[in-house]
């Protein structure tokens, strides 16, 4: 038994590396909430990924709410289509005129968020359906449309 | 490969150790190390090319659960501590008094990754497509393969609200573990969520989610099952 215990100890570092340790992928998130203040601006981050991005070296607080900010402003800008059927969503949010549907999207440090319809605020869209990969391909009959963050 | 949890690594350690039977002629340590490294490489390659291998390993660990528990018992507290800290970096494990008990509970929940529908738990859980919790929210019939789903849970004031919980997402039909990790949540409210989507995308089927307190016994908080009828690729 001692031999087995020792084997485990010897292997630990290799095994943990092999298995990716605690799960370093980007396909999960949680409702951990944290507030950050940079200068005169205070951000409320309502998920762990948002908090990690805001509190990290890049200080990317795009997925957090800025206190008394523009989060209540309605998104009206239409998303650019640099290539036909490829829609580019911005961090400010934009309206996606798809073939069979109209959605409003926003890109944050968490990924791509989509909410069906128009006349929606940043705050509303920030609680929309999340695609952590940052992109989505939609079938539109015999062709596809791609929605992605820059 | 985030869905392969730390406990799988522990299991691998045991598996590797067991794959060198007592009856085999003794080999020098450098040779043993090489054999072990080769074995790990093979496991890694298989896990990357054949994801069903994690399920096979789960099954193997299930068959050898008693031996795995013996291995945990034989390890020193320091060894188990070190393993847990490396497996779950960034999490505060000080609330776990008996690390051996906790490790064995992890193994138990890892190999039997299915909800018991008859188990009555104090909290409530539900899976939706939205981050905002709505009591009567129903999961749509169609889900995008890469869509994050939100497992909400409510302690209903019956369980202490802690900043860390443990969560399991698993495939009900196969028992395959998809996600098995501690997560940080907000301790100042009773309702929280953990969102997840498998790297290889959702497949139609029934899934289980279970929340646990991050303590020695890994006491359950809430559980739920949900069905994905159709996946939009």
Interface residues (C-beta under 8 A of the other chain):
Chain A: X1 X2 X3 X4 X5 X7 X8 X9 X10 X11 X12 X13 X14 X15 X16 X18 X19 X20 X21 X22 X23 X24 X25 X27 X28 X29 X30 X31 X32 X33 X47 X48 X111 X127 X129 X130 X131 X132 X133 X136 X137 X139
Chain B: X1 X2 X3 X4 X5 X6 X8 X9 X10 X12 X13 X14 X16 X17 X18 X20 X33 X36 X37 X40 X43 X44 X70 X71 X74 X75 X76 X79 X82 X83 X86 X87 X88 X89 X90 X91 X129 X130 X131 X132 X144 X146 X147 X148 X163 X179 X181 X183 X184 X185 X186 X188 X192 X193 X194 X195 X196 X197 X198 X199 X232 X233
